Amino acid sequence: MNLGANLKTTITAKSACGQYFYDDSIASAAFFEERNNIGIDIKKQTLDSYTGSLGELEHEVIHAIQQKESQSMPIELREYEAYIAGANVDYLQENPEVIKMLFQHMVGGSVSSWYQEEGTRPKWDNPIFFLKNIDKLPVDSLTEIERKFNEEERIKELRESFKG
């Protein structure tokens, strides 16, 4: 299936996507930027499974559009946009506990998985980022805090290396 001349994204069965879905058994669909491909199995057994599959496809199509139109968009915003696009606002208003699940498990889980696959950590994954960029503390007052934080991070890394 081809999504159109402008997007040039192909859609293939998960089985045609190599080892990815075997290694990540939780993933029901994925957009592969490097080959501009969406891997998904559209389930048509029931109306619910079909509707769910189309929602997953919508999510991955949004990632394909983001790749074409907004390559520098941070992963956090990409996932937020892709998940919130398919959200039923009325349902979320009636069930506010679902909002927590949406952000913690869905958006948060996708973002965490992305960083893990990339082998990096988010720049906001430490208190220094928030002190500088959110609290706007003066840089000179951060020097000692940053030194202590970096020391603690090195100690954690050493401890982890001895566990393995």
Buried (B, 14 or more C-beta within 10 A) or exposed (E): EEBEEEBEBBBBEBEEBEEEBEEEEEBBBBBBEEEBBBBBBBBEEEEEEEEBBBBBBEBBBBBBBBBEEEEEEEBBEBBBBBBBEEBEEEEBEEEEEBEEEBBEEBBBEBBEBBBEEEEEEBEEEBEBEEBBEEEEBEEEEBEEBBEEBEEEEEEEEEEEEEEE
